[in-house]
């Protein structure tokens, strides 16, 4: 905050606005944008890892493993995202506390499930009541990342499975004829070529993931939607040094611009990545590059 912000009632319009936009709560609002970017940076590779494992399981020759992979894909894709977001946060939290309870409190003689209540010993709670606020926020963020990864991992698994199926069978058979074992065929032939078929679907999934980040607000995390609603709502002199009317439209307009910029940058990066992956491939994009070079 600037030095002239000591008495907001004496400030002109420009100075008043500069002081208003640099308050401590606004700094939390600006930091929440970094929180969203960090969520995307962490969730995307984790979800892709879930998806890769799910796709490998779905195409496994072992029936139980294949059923597990296909069930994971079908169940998560068939249920509204918000239901899974709310379910997994509670389920993961209780699962972690249950494991800690069994390890830290072996002498506990009361049932953990008491009607609709879930009760564990004090030492098993996550986080502990004595922990600082940043640990509570970090724990909630970790649960959110795992939830996003599990949900979007199922969609990624479906896309990657389709990409694996799209690789021409003749190429795999040729590799087998040259004496490559199944592991070598998978990692040297199938996986490198799979990406060019899977990237369009993964690109769409990335866009959906960006648009899903406001669900952090529903998970109890103070994200950009939370702060836009809090800061934009009507404030009177009784509750704020900077009283104002209902400015939520302008705050949400800022979020709209932020997400449009995010999606535009993503489109440019993904288009260049697709061009690079298509180089030398026996696909429509690869054929167009060869014709352009000729």
Beta strands, then each sheet from edge to edge (+ up, - down):
strand 1: 113-114
strand 2: 117-118
sheet 1: 1+ 2-
end
